[in-house]
Amino acid sequence: MRTTIDKAGRVVIPASVRQRAGLAAGTELEISLDESGLRLQRVAPGPKLVRIGRRLVARPSAPAESRPAVDVPALIEEERNRWP
């Protein structure tokens, strides 16, 4: 999949990629340069550890409405089907 950079330096991320990555308008992205090229990562707050009884449980710190709805089994199946 290819895209171009416009005169203002903006890059359009195709809708199918945005949906798969759970990106929406206003999503913060971290841009870094590594050995293989540019990397875009969604900035997400880490989970909070909450004590329930004698155990520590990780709970998301972002509100439910701001978390992307990701169908994990569908993503796994899609990845499996990418390879012959």
Backbone torsions as a table, in degrees:
resi	resn	phi	psi	omega
1	MET	NA	132.8	-178.4
2	ARG	-121.7	152.1	174.3
3	THR	-146.2	173.4	-179.0
4	THR	-126.8	162.8	175.9
5	ILE	-99.0	131.4	179.7
6	ASP	-84.7	179.9	-176.1
7	LYS	-61.6	-26.9	-179.9
8	ALA	-86.0	0.1	178.8
9	GLY	86.5	12.4	-178.6
10	ARG	-88.8	147.6	177.4
11	VAL	-120.2	133.4	177.3
12	VAL	-90.7	124.0	174.6
13	ILE	-92.5	121.7	-177.1
14	PRO	-56.8	147.7	-175.4
15	ALA	-56.3	-40.6	-178.6
16	SER	-63.2	-36.8	178.7
17	VAL	-71.1	-43.0	178.1
18	ARG	-59.3	-44.6	-179.5
19	GLN	-63.9	-44.3	-178.3
20	ARG	-64.6	-36.6	-178.7
21	ALA	-86.3	-5.8	-179.2
22	GLY	71.9	33.2	179.9
23	LEU	-94.5	137.2	177.6
24	ALA	-134.5	171.1	178.2
25	ALA	-57.7	132.5	179.0
26	GLY	90.5	-2.8	178.4
27	THR	-68.0	132.0	178.3
28	GLU	-81.1	136.5	178.5
29	LEU	-124.0	141.9	173.3
30	GLU	-99.2	127.5	179.7
31	ILE	-109.4	127.1	178.5
32	SER	-138.6	159.1	179.3
33	LEU	-112.0	124.0	177.3
34	ASP	-127.9	-171.3	-174.0
35	GLU	-63.2	-22.9	-178.3
36	SER	-101.7	-4.9	178.2
37	GLY	138.7	-151.4	178.1
38	LEU	-84.3	146.2	177.8
39	ARG	-130.1	129.2	174.2
40	LEU	-107.9	128.5	176.6
41	GLN	-130.8	137.4	176.9
42	ARG	-70.5	133.9	177.5
43	VAL	-86.4	119.8	-179.4
44	ALA	-132.8	137.7	177.6
45	PRO	-67.0	143.8	-179.9
46	GLY	-73.0	165.6	180.0
47	PRO	-74.1	159.5	174.9
48	LYS	-100.9	142.4	174.3
49	LEU	-89.6	125.8	-178.2
50	VAL	-120.4	133.8	178.6
51	ARG	-85.8	122.3	175.2
52	ILE	-120.9	107.5	-173.9
53	GLY	66.6	-122.4	-179.9
54	ARG	-101.3	5.3	-175.4
55	ARG	-112.6	149.9	171.4
56	LEU	-97.1	130.4	-178.1
57	VAL	-122.4	135.0	178.0
58	ALA	-82.3	124.4	177.1
59	ARG	-120.3	140.3	179.3
60	PRO	-63.4	140.6	178.9
61	SER	-93.6	-16.1	178.2
62	ALA	-81.8	143.5	177.3
63	PRO	-62.5	149.9	-175.2
64	ALA	-56.9	-37.4	-177.2
65	GLU	-70.5	-20.6	179.6
66	SER	-93.0	-10.6	178.8
67	ARG	-82.8	136.9	179.6
68	PRO	-70.7	144.0	175.2
69	ALA	-83.4	109.9	-177.1
70	VAL	-117.2	125.9	177.2
71	ASP	-90.0	92.0	-173.9
72	VAL	-60.1	-47.4	178.5
73	PRO	-58.4	-36.7	178.8
74	ALA	-67.2	-39.3	177.9
75	LEU	-64.6	-40.7	178.5
76	ILE	-63.1	-45.8	-180.0
77	GLU	-63.3	-39.8	178.3
78	GLU	-62.2	-42.6	178.3
79	GLU	-65.2	-40.7	178.5
80	ARG	-62.1	-37.4	-177.6
81	ASN	-78.7	-12.7	179.2
82	ARG	-70.0	-27.4	-175.1
83	TRP	-103.8	133.0	-178.7
84	PRO	-71.4	NA	NA
